Amino acid sequence: MKIESKFLIVKDGEKVFGEGPYRLLKSIEELGSINRAAEKFDMSYSKALAIIKKAEDYLGYPLLERVTGGVHGGGSYLTEKGKELVKDYEDFAKEAREAVEEIFKRKFMWK
């Protein structure tokens, strides 16, 4: 037996950030592109953009810096605050899952 847990940041009853937006931002960071990250998750560019915009609106700061066209093409990169959010969420989720796992073992893994 095992326990699975998911974590959401909620503000005013609205989901602001969680596993989905976290994975999307991680992919944008790795791929340098909203479009390529969206394709990775089989979602449209506009849906990916809406997810990011909603998080930015609720958090009150930009998560991405967008670079348009040019000789080398455009791209998207996480802002410093975006990188901090991804890192903090990653660290929090890891610690919280470990704590939940420990409690689960104590409460439900009897002999």
Buried (B, 14 or more C-beta within 10 A) or exposed (E): EEEEEEBEBEEEEEBBBBEBBBBBBBBBBEBBBBBBBBBBEEBEBEEBBEBBEBBBEBBEEBBBEEEEEEEEEEBBBBBEBBBEBBEEBEEEBEEEBEEBBEEBEEEEEEE
